[in-house]
Amino acid sequence: MPDTILIVDDEQAILQALSAILMDEGYRVMEAPDGVSAIKVVAKEPPSVMLLDIWMPEQDGLETLRQIRDS
């Protein structure tokens, strides 16, 4: 089973571009459009790697990372 990468970004174009590149390289990719969604995804299925945008509305990437780390 390939490694899973979670991409978290509020810009749809970035999500699509990174997903396409990583899937072409054989990775399994999950996407989240914001920090709250990312926390839910990680709780259900922790990824091998997470690419996390720092500047997102409502909940930034650093706060998202803190909550994931502390859970």
Steps between C-alpha positions, in 0.01 A plus 500: 500500500647841403576768756212739564547876477245748634500837326336784692448826311216747456593563135338239276755549221786410736314194628440378146855565378673334796257208496558436131879508535505274805252251356711480183792406726297215650389651830152469643375856552234638733389865492357743752395858417551632854643421842178373653455250217864393530455421870203279416692319224801437724275367778347245260813403309838646595713569189868418461569864408299822515560806281338779700441857384591750770273788396137392487188685609331424833763251623858531382735212438695543823185475712390198296837334560479571875157343523606192304815460707311541830225251414 
